[in-house]
Amino acid sequence: MSPPTSKKETQAFLGAIGFWRMHIPEYSQIVSPFYLVTRKNNDFHWGPEQQQAFAQIKQEIAHAVALGPVRMGPDVKNVLYSAAGNNGLSWSLWQKVPGETRG
């Protein structure tokens, strides 16, 4: 996959990967450099910061944990992870199921 070459392509890329925002920890911080090049008054300039974010989000998507149905039971533990920073906030909900190795 090639990096975007315009504001419009960057916006389309953000739309295409938006599904993953709830499944990748710190998603909003990872993609924040893309929003710098899509601002109305900014000229499009794809720099090292955007390239690093592009490589990182592709890596995160490729290695994201497969989603599955929510499991219930006395042995199942739900874990909520959250993070906040200057560029955004994120959260993810994980389940720990005895006898299964994930991620």
C-alpha atoms as one frame of an Amber mdcrd trajectory, in Angstrom:
protein
   0.000   0.000   0.000   1.359   3.382  -1.005   1.073   6.431   1.230  -1.479
   9.102   0.306  -0.297  11.850  -2.050  -2.957  14.505  -1.374  -5.330  15.801
   1.294  -8.215  13.975  -0.360  -6.327  10.658  -0.429  -5.349  11.125   3.224
  -8.981  11.739   4.168 -10.019   8.640   2.204  -7.328   6.596   3.959  -8.551
   7.793   7.365 -12.081   6.794   6.378 -10.928   3.361   5.244  -9.044   2.588
   8.457 -11.590   4.206  10.781 -13.072   0.808  11.660  -9.904   0.004  13.597
 -10.174   3.035  15.898 -11.893   0.933  18.549  -9.600  -2.072  18.182  -6.101
  -0.578  18.227  -4.793   0.893  21.482  -3.796   4.559  21.129  -5.263   4.704
  17.602  -6.016   8.430  17.826  -2.438   9.240  18.805  -1.001   7.056  16.047
  -3.065   8.717  13.287  -2.853  12.296  14.621  -0.061  13.258  12.137  -2.488
  12.587   9.266  -4.821  15.301  10.509  -2.016  17.872  10.296  -1.857  17.424
   6.507  -5.641  17.522   6.032  -6.288  20.882   7.694  -7.999  23.385   5.435
  -5.361  26.128   5.672  -2.326  23.818   5.497  -0.562  22.845   2.287  -0.206
  19.103   1.821   3.249  17.944   2.875   3.851  14.260   3.640   6.822  14.298
   5.969   8.699  11.822   8.161   6.092  12.103  10.935   3.290  11.071   8.571
   5.404   8.300   7.044   6.196   6.873  10.484   2.500   6.990  11.444   1.585
   5.323   8.133   4.025   2.467   8.756   2.884   2.090  12.366  -0.858   1.990
  11.622  -0.317  -0.593   8.861   1.675  -2.708  11.327  -1.008  -2.350  14.012
  -3.783  -3.361  11.610  -1.800  -6.361  10.344  -1.254  -7.608  13.899  -4.596
  -6.666  15.433  -6.227  -9.356  17.513  -9.009 -11.117  15.657 -12.398 -10.040
  16.884 -14.819 -12.613  18.160 -18.114 -12.887  19.970 -18.380 -11.641  23.537
 -18.123 -14.537  25.952 -19.854 -14.720  29.282 -19.174 -16.852  32.312 -17.767
 -16.821  35.824 -14.194 -17.464  34.605 -14.211 -14.758  31.911 -12.621 -11.470
  32.955 -13.301  -8.177  31.174 -10.429  -5.685  31.105 -10.819  -2.068  29.998
  -7.655  -0.235  28.930  -7.725   3.525  28.460  -5.169   6.143  27.491  -5.256
   9.914  27.158  -2.715  12.375  25.903  -2.333  15.751  24.245  -3.353  14.409
  20.828  -6.375  12.337  21.783  -7.732   9.496  23.832  -8.458   5.854  23.252
  -9.804   2.768  24.943 -10.099  -0.944  24.280 -12.064  -3.715  25.958 -10.432
  -7.134  26.202 -11.614 -10.468  27.535  -9.415 -12.967  29.316 -10.721 -16.473
  28.763  -9.093 -19.353  30.695  -7.238 -21.824  28.496  -6.887 -19.476  25.519
  -3.838 -17.593  24.371  -4.497 -14.449  22.333  -2.444 -11.582  21.019
